[in-house]
Amino acid sequence: MKFKKRDRFLPTLRTEGISTTDLIVKLISERDKFRTYLLKNDVPRDKLGLSFITEKMLLIKNGLNEIY
């Protein structure tokens, strides 16, 4: 494995009740909320890789009335 050869691999122990798949699904499902939080806190949309339209759609979707 190339990561092991480059000393970039960190083995971890399995934790009962925690699934990698569940964590990934949660991260993806919370992505829009986090992006909206960042926009509300003055992080520019270009830093988030968002288009003008996507930015406005997120703001509308999350109930913000301040649409420029």
N, CA, C and O atoms as CSV, one atom per row, in Angstrom:
chain,resi,resn,atom,element,x,y,z
A,1,MET,N,N,0.848,-1.171,0.000
A,1,MET,CA,C,0.000,0.000,0.000
A,1,MET,C,C,0.900,1.242,0.000
A,1,MET,O,O,1.803,1.349,0.830
A,2,LYS,N,N,0.660,2.180,-0.923
A,2,LYS,CA,C,1.542,3.332,-1.052
A,2,LYS,C,C,1.526,4.242,0.171
A,2,LYS,O,O,2.527,4.901,0.452
A,3,PHE,N,N,0.422,4.297,0.902
A,3,PHE,CA,C,0.375,5.147,2.090
A,3,PHE,C,C,1.272,4.594,3.201
A,3,PHE,O,O,1.931,5.352,3.912
A,4,LYS,N,N,1.290,3.276,3.341
A,4,LYS,CA,C,2.155,2.665,4.350
A,4,LYS,C,C,3.622,2.890,3.999
A,4,LYS,O,O,4.432,3.174,4.882
A,5,LYS,N,N,3.968,2.769,2.734
A,5,LYS,CA,C,5.354,2.968,2.305
A,5,LYS,C,C,5.817,4.394,2.567
A,5,LYS,O,O,6.992,4.615,2.861
A,6,ARG,N,N,4.920,5.358,2.466
A,6,ARG,CA,C,5.268,6.769,2.684
A,6,ARG,C,C,5.027,7.207,4.132
A,6,ARG,O,O,5.112,8.393,4.453
A,7,ASP,N,N,4.730,6.256,4.982
A,7,ASP,CA,C,4.476,6.527,6.392
A,7,ASP,C,C,3.337,7.525,6.578
A,7,ASP,O,O,3.418,8.429,7.410
A,8,ARG,N,N,2.268,7.349,5.788
A,8,ARG,CA,C,1.099,8.225,5.855
A,8,ARG,C,C,-0.151,7.466,6.319
A,8,ARG,O,O,-1.262,7.985,6.221
A,9,PHE,N,N,0.024,6.282,6.807
A,9,PHE,CA,C,-1.093,5.443,7.211
A,9,PHE,C,C,-1.106,5.321,8.725
A,9,PHE,O,O,-0.087,4.997,9.335
A,10,LEU,N,N,-2.245,5.578,9.326
A,10,LEU,CA,C,-2.379,5.448,10.770
A,10,LEU,C,C,-3.485,4.433,11.066
A,10,LEU,O,O,-4.668,4.731,10.903
A,11,PRO,N,N,-3.101,3.261,11.491
A,11,PRO,CA,C,-4.136,2.269,11.814
A,11,PRO,C,C,-4.906,2.701,13.065
A,11,PRO,O,O,-4.334,3.250,14.006
A,12,THR,N,N,-6.188,2.444,13.053
A,12,THR,CA,C,-7.016,2.784,14.206
A,12,THR,C,C,-7.802,1.556,14.647
A,12,THR,O,O,-8.056,0.642,13.863
A,13,LEU,N,N,-8.168,1.559,15.891
A,13,LEU,CA,C,-8.958,0.452,16.421
A,13,LEU,C,C,-10.431,0.694,16.113
A,13,LEU,O,O,-10.882,1.835,16.013
A,14,ARG,N,N,-11.156,-0.382,15.969
A,14,ARG,CA,C,-12.589,-0.292,15.733
A,14,ARG,C,C,-13.277,0.117,17.020
A,14,ARG,O,O,-12.966,-0.396,18.095
A,15,THR,N,N,-14.221,1.052,16.901
A,15,THR,CA,C,-14.996,1.490,18.055
A,15,THR,C,C,-16.425,0.981,17.887
A,15,THR,O,O,-17.092,1.278,16.896
A,16,GLU,N,N,-16.875,0.221,18.857
A,16,GLU,CA,C,-18.211,-0.356,18.813
A,16,GLU,C,C,-19.256,0.753,18.693
A,16,GLU,O,O,-19.222,1.730,19.440
A,17,GLY,N,N,-20.180,0.593,17.753
A,17,GLY,CA,C,-21.271,1.551,17.590
A,17,GLY,C,C,-20.958,2.727,16.678
A,17,GLY,O,O,-21.829,3.560,16.428
A,18,ILE,N,N,-19.723,2.811,16.174
A,18,ILE,CA,C,-19.364,3.906,15.266
A,18,ILE,C,C,-19.004,3.309,13.913
A,18,ILE,O,O,-18.127,2.453,13.799
A,19,SER,N,N,-19.703,3.786,12.897
A,19,SER,CA,C,-19.506,3.281,11.553
A,19,SER,C,C,-18.955,4.395,10.661
A,19,SER,O,O,-19.458,5.518,10.688
A,20,THR,N,N,-17.935,4.089,9.881
A,20,THR,CA,C,-17.383,5.065,8.934
A,20,THR,C,C,-18.466,5.532,7.969
A,20,THR,O,O,-18.560,6.719,7.658
A,21,THR,N,N,-19.266,4.613,7.509
A,21,THR,CA,C,-20.348,4.960,6.586
A,21,THR,C,C,-21.326,5.931,7.234
A,21,THR,O,O,-21.739,6.903,6.603
A,22,ASP,N,N,-21.698,5.681,8.479
A,22,ASP,CA,C,-22.602,6.587,9.188
A,22,ASP,C,C,-22.002,7.985,9.330
A,22,ASP,O,O,-22.703,8.984,9.174
A,23,LEU,N,N,-20.705,8.051,9.626
A,23,LEU,CA,C,-20.038,9.353,9.762
A,23,LEU,C,C,-20.040,10.115,8.440
A,23,LEU,O,O,-20.304,11.317,8.414
A,24,ILE,N,N,-19.750,9.422,7.352
A,24,ILE,CA,C,-19.731,10.064,6.031
A,24,ILE,C,C,-21.117,10.567,5.660
A,24,ILE,O,O,-21.256,11.688,5.169
A,25,VAL,N,N,-22.140,9.760,5.885
A,25,VAL,CA,C,-23.517,10.164,5.583
A,25,VAL,C,C,-23.893,11.401,6.393
A,25,VAL,O,O,-24.520,12.317,5.862
A,26,LYS,N,N,-23.521,11.439,7.659
A,26,LYS,CA,C,-23.839,12.593,8.498
A,26,LYS,C,C,-23.117,13.840,7.991
A,26,LYS,O,O,-23.719,14.911,7.918
A,27,LEU,N,N,-21.836,13.717,7.641
A,27,LEU,CA,C,-21.085,14.862,7.118
A,27,LEU,C,C,-21.726,15.413,5.853
A,27,LEU,O,O,-21.868,16.627,5.703
A,28,ILE,N,N,-22.109,14.533,4.951
A,28,ILE,CA,C,-22.719,14.970,3.701
A,28,ILE,C,C,-24.071,15.619,3.963
A,28,ILE,O,O,-24.399,16.637,3.353
A,29,SER,N,N,-24.851,15.044,4.858
A,29,SER,CA,C,-26.185,15.589,5.116
A,29,SER,C,C,-26.128,16.940,5.827
A,29,SER,O,O,-27.060,17.734,5.701
A,30,GLU,N,N,-25.072,17.215,6.561
A,30,GLU,CA,C,-24.930,18.478,7.291
A,30,GLU,C,C,-24.152,19.534,6.498
A,30,GLU,O,O,-23.977,20.654,6.977
A,31,ARG,N,N,-23.690,19.196,5.309
A,31,ARG,CA,C,-22.840,20.086,4.520
A,31,ARG,C,C,-23.499,21.430,4.239
A,31,ARG,O,O,-22.861,22.469,4.413
A,32,ASP,N,N,-24.741,21.438,3.814
A,32,ASP,CA,C,-25.413,22.694,3.478
A,32,ASP,C,C,-25.601,23.580,4.704
A,32,ASP,O,O,-25.473,24.801,4.612
A,33,LYS,N,N,-25.903,22.976,5.849
A,33,LYS,CA,C,-26.037,23.761,7.083
A,33,LYS,C,C,-24.712,24.430,7.437
A,33,LYS,O,O,-24.681,25.591,7.844
A,34,PHE,N,N,-23.620,23.687,7.278
A,34,PHE,CA,C,-22.309,24.239,7.599
A,34,PHE,C,C,-21.923,25.350,6.621
A,34,PHE,O,O,-21.390,26.382,7.029
A,35,ARG,N,N,-22.189,25.141,5.347
A,35,ARG,CA,C,-21.915,26.188,4.354
A,35,ARG,C,C,-22.710,27.455,4.666
A,35,ARG,O,O,-22.175,28.558,4.560
A,36,THR,N,N,-23.976,27.311,5.048
A,36,THR,CA,C,-24.807,28.459,5.388
A,36,THR,C,C,-24.245,29.166,6.618
A,36,THR,O,O,-24.193,30.395,6.662
A,37,TYR,N,N,-23.831,28.399,7.604
A,37,TYR,CA,C,-23.221,28.972,8.797
A,37,TYR,C,C,-21.995,29.813,8.413
A,37,TYR,O,O,-21.825,30.929,8.905
A,38,LEU,N,N,-21.155,29.279,7.545
A,38,LEU,CA,C,-19.960,30.017,7.127
A,38,LEU,C,C,-20.325,31.285,6.362
A,38,LEU,O,O,-19.714,32.333,6.571
A,39,LEU,N,N,-21.317,31.197,5.477
A,39,LEU,CA,C,-21.753,32.383,4.732
A,39,LEU,C,C,-22.269,33.456,5.687
A,39,LEU,O,O,-21.956,34.636,5.526
A,40,LYS,N,N,-23.058,33.046,6.680
A,40,LYS,CA,C,-23.584,33.994,7.662
A,40,LYS,C,C,-22.469,34.653,8.461
A,40,LYS,O,O,-22.638,35.762,8.967
A,41,ASN,N,N,-21.336,33.980,8.576
A,41,ASN,CA,C,-20.213,34.493,9.346
A,41,ASN,C,C,-19.120,35.073,8.443
A,41,ASN,O,O,-17.930,35.037,8.756
A,42,ASP,N,N,-19.579,35.604,7.318
A,42,ASP,CA,C,-18.736,36.398,6.412
A,42,ASP,C,C,-17.589,35.656,5.724
A,42,ASP,O,O,-16.590,36.270,5.351
A,43,VAL,N,N,-17.726,34.357,5.558
A,43,VAL,CA,C,-16.764,33.629,4.733
A,43,VAL,C,C,-17.227,33.788,3.290
A,43,VAL,O,O,-18.347,33.400,2.958
A,44,PRO,N,N,-16.383,34.354,2.425
A,44,PRO,CA,C,-16.801,34.592,1.034
A,44,PRO,C,C,-17.131,33.295,0.297
A,44,PRO,O,O,-16.491,32.263,0.503
A,45,ARG,N,N,-18.149,33.375,-0.570
A,45,ARG,CA,C,-18.595,32.176,-1.297
A,45,ARG,C,C,-17.489,31.578,-2.143
A,45,ARG,O,O,-17.448,30.361,-2.319
A,46,ASP,N,N,-16.570,32.412,-2.685
A,46,ASP,CA,C,-15.492,31.874,-3.521
A,46,ASP,C,C,-14.534,31.018,-2.694
A,46,ASP,O,O,-13.935,30.084,-3.227
A,47,LYS,N,N,-14.380,31.318,-1.406
A,47,LYS,CA,C,-13.538,30.489,-0.531
A,47,LYS,C,C,-14.174,29.117,-0.302
A,47,LYS,O,O,-13.483,28.142,-0.007
A,48,LEU,N,N,-15.499,29.058,-0.443
A,48,LEU,CA,C,-16.222,27.799,-0.267
A,48,LEU,C,C,-16.433,27.064,-1.582
A,48,LEU,O,O,-16.963,25.953,-1.606
A,49,GLY,N,N,-16.014,27.694,-2.676
A,49,GLY,CA,C,-16.196,27.073,-3.984
A,49,GLY,C,C,-17.632,27.094,-4.458
A,49,GLY,O,O,-18.055,26.211,-5.203
A,50,LEU,N,N,-18.398,28.111,-4.027
A,50,LEU,CA,C,-19.817,28.191,-4.378
A,50,LEU,C,C,-20.043,29.212,-5.482
A,50,LEU,O,O,-19.399,30.261,-5.513
A,51,SER,N,N,-20.947,28.902,-6.372
A,51,SER,CA,C,-21.364,29.874,-7.382
A,51,SER,C,C,-22.323,30.871,-6.736
A,51,SER,O,O,-22.822,30.642,-5.634
A,52,PHE,N,N,-22.573,31.973,-7.428
A,52,PHE,CA,C,-23.518,32.985,-6.953
A,52,PHE,C,C,-24.890,32.359,-6.712
A,52,PHE,O,O,-25.516,32.591,-5.678
A,53,ILE,N,N,-25.347,31.563,-7.678
A,53,ILE,CA,C,-26.670,30.931,-7.581
A,53,ILE,C,C,-26.735,29.965,-6.402
A,53,ILE,O,O,-27.708,29.969,-5.648
A,54,THR,N,N,-25.709,29.144,-6.244
A,54,THR,CA,C,-25.697,28.180,-5.131
A,54,THR,C,C,-25.725,28.903,-3.793
A,54,THR,O,O,-26.425,28.481,-2.872
A,55,GLU,N,N,-24.970,29.984,-3.681
A,55,GLU,CA,C,-24.978,30.769,-2.448
A,55,GLU,C,C,-26.391,31.260,-2.125
A,55,GLU,O,O,-26.855,31.123,-0.993
A,56,LYS,N,N,-27.063,31.824,-3.110
A,56,LYS,CA,C,-28.407,32.363,-2.882
A,56,LYS,C,C,-29.403,31.256,-2.567
A,56,LYS,O,O,-30.287,31.435,-1.730
A,57,MET,N,N,-29.263,30.111,-3.233
A,57,MET,CA,C,-30.155,28.983,-2.963
A,57,MET,C,C,-29.990,28.486,-1.523
A,57,MET,O,O,-30.973,28.153,-0.860
A,58,LEU,N,N,-28.749,28.438,-1.048
A,58,LEU,CA,C,-28.508,28.024,0.334
A,58,LEU,C,C,-29.138,29.006,1.313
A,58,LEU,O,O,-29.754,28.602,2.299
A,59,LEU,N,N,-28.981,30.283,1.038
A,59,LEU,CA,C,-29.538,31.292,1.935
A,59,LEU,C,C,-31.060,31.227,1.964
A,59,LEU,O,O,-31.673,31.353,3.024
A,60,ILE,N,N,-31.664,31.033,0.802
A,60,ILE,CA,C,-33.129,30.916,0.742
A,60,ILE,C,C,-33.580,29.643,1.451
A,60,ILE,O,O,-34.516,29.667,2.251
A,61,LYS,N,N,-32.918,28.548,1.157
A,61,LYS,CA,C,-33.280,27.249,1.725
A,61,LYS,C,C,-33.228,27.270,3.252
A,61,LYS,O,O,-34.025,26.611,3.920
A,62,ASN,N,N,-32.299,28.021,3.784
A,62,ASN,CA,C,-32.119,28.036,5.225
A,62,ASN,C,C,-32.782,29.234,5.890
A,62,ASN,O,O,-32.469,29.567,7.033
A,63,GLY,N,N,-33.701,29.883,5.174
A,63,GLY,CA,C,-34.563,30.881,5.781
A,63,GLY,C,C,-33.953,32.235,6.066
A,63,GLY,O,O,-34.456,32.967,6.918
A,64,LEU,N,N,-32.896,32.583,5.383
A,64,LEU,CA,C,-32.303,33.888,5.603
A,64,LEU,C,C,-32.941,34.911,4.683
A,64,LEU,O,O,-33.129,34.636,3.498
A,65,ASN,N,N,-33.271,36.063,5.191
A,65,ASN,CA,C,-33.932,37.096,4.405
A,65,ASN,C,C,-32.958,38.075,3.773
A,65,ASN,O,O,-33.352,38.876,2.925
A,66,GLU,N,N,-31.687,38.025,4.171
A,66,GLU,CA,C,-30.710,38.972,3.648
A,66,GLU,C,C,-30.083,38.444,2.363
A,66,GLU,O,O,-28.992,37.874,2.385
A,67,ILE,N,N,-30.767,38.635,1.260
A,67,ILE,CA,C,-30.251,38.195,-0.029
A,67,ILE,C,C,-29.861,39.437,-0.802
A,67,ILE,O,O,-30.700,40.293,-1.085
A,68,TYR,N,N,-28.594,39.533,-1.141
A,68,TYR,CA,C,-28.090,40.744,-1.800
A,68,TYR,C,C,-28.278,40.655,-3.297
A,68,TYR,O,O,-27.914,41.581,-4.021
